[in-house]
Amino acid sequence: MNRDVEYNVRTLIGLLVIAAGVIGGIFMAWWLSFEGDIIDIIHIVKMKLPGWMWIVLRIGLSGVAGILFLSIFVVLAIMIFSGGSRK
């Protein structure tokens, strides 16, 4: 594959991932502000789950948040430090 094409594909994928994250975050903030109350939503979900399942859910959500943060960090690092010089 041509180096310019590889560089452009990597850049495009990185920008799309970042844009999707930003748009998703803005939508989630809007929804929680106007359509739902996060405390009520968490309380309703928690009351319907057994105690052990709530702990498992919290651990899983923490893991997902950590993986998401790490993936955004890696994408940004690749975009910044990749050797995709355009000669």
matplotlib code that plots the C-alpha trace (Angstrom):
import matplotlib.pyplot as plt

x = [0.0, 1.2, 2.6, 0.3, -2.7, -1.7, -1.1, -4.5, -6.4, -4.8, -5.6, -9.2, -9.8, -8.4, -10.5, -13.6, -13.0, -12.5, -15.5, -17.7, -16.6, -17.3, -20.7, -21.6, -20.6, -22.5, -25.6, -25.3, -24.9, -27.9, -30.1, -29.2, -29.8, -33.2, -34.7, -33.5, -32.2, -29.1, -29.6, -33.2, -32.0, -29.2, -31.6, -34.2, -31.6, -30.0, -33.3, -34.2, -30.8, -29.7, -26.8, -24.1, -25.1, -24.9, -21.2, -20.5, -22.1, -20.0, -16.8, -17.8, -18.6, -15.3, -13.5, -15.4, -14.5, -10.9, -10.7, -12.4, -10.0, -7.0, -8.2, -8.7, -5.2, -3.7, -5.5, -4.2, -0.7, -0.7, -1.9, 0.7, 3.7, 3.2, 6.0, 3.6, 5.8, 4.6, 7.6]
y = [0.0, 3.5, 5.4, 8.4, 6.2, 4.4, 7.8, 9.1, 6.0, 6.0, 9.7, 9.3, 6.3, 8.2, 11.3, 9.2, 7.4, 10.7, 12.3, 9.4, 9.6, 13.4, 13.1, 10.2, 12.1, 15.2, 13.1, 11.3, 14.5, 16.1, 13.0, 12.8, 16.5, 16.7, 13.2, 11.3, 11.7, 9.6, 9.1, 7.8, 5.6, 4.0, 3.6, 1.8, -0.5, -1.2, -2.1, -4.6, -6.5, -8.9, -7.5, -9.7, -8.7, -4.9, -5.5, -7.4, -4.6, -1.9, -3.9, -4.4, -0.8, 0.3, -2.1, -0.8, 2.8, 1.9, 0.2, 3.1, 5.6, 3.4, 3.1, 6.8, 7.4, 4.8, 6.3, 9.8, 8.5, 6.8, 9.9, 12.1, 9.8, 7.6, 7.6, 8.6, 11.3, 12.3, 12.4]
z = [0.0, -0.8, 2.3, 1.6, 1.5, 4.8, 6.5, 5.3, 6.4, 9.9, 10.3, 9.1, 11.4, 14.4, 13.6, 13.2, 16.5, 18.3, 16.6, 17.5, 21.2, 21.3, 19.6, 21.9, 25.0, 24.0, 23.2, 26.5, 28.5, 26.7, 27.3, 31.0, 31.4, 29.7, 29.3, 32.3, 35.8, 36.2, 40.0, 39.4, 36.6, 38.7, 41.6, 39.5, 38.0, 41.3, 43.0, 40.4, 40.6, 43.3, 45.5, 43.9, 40.4, 41.2, 42.3, 39.1, 37.1, 38.8, 38.1, 34.5, 34.0, 35.5, 33.2, 30.2, 31.2, 31.6, 28.3, 26.6, 28.2, 27.2, 23.6, 23.2, 24.7, 22.3, 19.3, 20.2, 20.8, 17.4, 15.7, 17.3, 17.3, 14.3, 11.8, 9.0, 7.5, 4.1, 1.8]

ax = plt.figure().add_subplot(projection="3d")
ax.plot(x, y, z, "-o")
ax.set_aspect("equal")
plt.show()
